[in-house]
């Protein structure tokens, strides 16, 4: 599978990576994706790696550590997979979450991730979301300190504004950004993706399949009654026309959706949450697929 340089770092990543929010899902986590067997999750990760994928994106937030523990099981004995995780999302006693990007909180979060993942160093440590109570300069200084200590190879920024990323860059290097991007969520085309191209930053995008809404056969009614997607912002949309445009040319809707985000010149890779071996096996075809400008325009026009 093709590999792409992630910004100006020394990371070379495949166009698709393994997302772990769905497999981290647990009943005590409010982002419940329905039942998921951890052994099946490990098999799905192995299938994706066998297909050529070389990176995995996770976070302590995903099932409050469950995803990172599953990743550790799946990667036991392997040192050829890049591990990306995040920091800063904390759990309240009632199960809700909040952001804490103070240096001490970041350090404690990273130490926990290192233990769960069973590694000494994280390849890409990303601040997970915005914490308006802490200046980004203070947060980014803490991340770079962890890089200097060898606990992370590179630092990245997830779900922040272009202005905040610029402020972080004034403190020190930013390898890249993570942001939501799909045919249904294109706001980052306005400032974030242009910033990445201007400043030479890598970009990995989350939810290119719009939490599954852009896959063939998706049905809200078929979801577990506690599945958070029943109340998702896309749940009331009629998306069959979009899915049809994604399927054009003999593709699956999922392959078209992934190819759409990868067609943007600023995007380095797409995070795809796989839960089963068949889903994982589909990643290779999606990574190879190339859309023409006319196909991209046709898909965008249906959203």
Secondary structure, 3 states (H helix, E strand, C coil): CCEEECCCCCCEEECEEEECCCCCCCCCCCCCCCCCCHHHHHHHHHHHHHCCCCEEECCCCCCCCHHHHHHHHHCCCCCCCEEEEEECEEECCCCCEEECCCHHHHHHHHHHHHHHHCCCCEEEEEECCCCCCCCHHHHHHHHHHHHHCCCEEEEEEECCCHHHHHHHHCCCCCCEEEEECECCECHHHCCHHHHHHHHCCEEEEECCCHHHCCCCCCCHHHCCCCCHHHHCCCCCCCCHHHHHHHHCCCCCHHHHHHHHHHCCCCCCEEEEECCCHHHHHCHHHHHHCCCCHHHHHHHHHHC
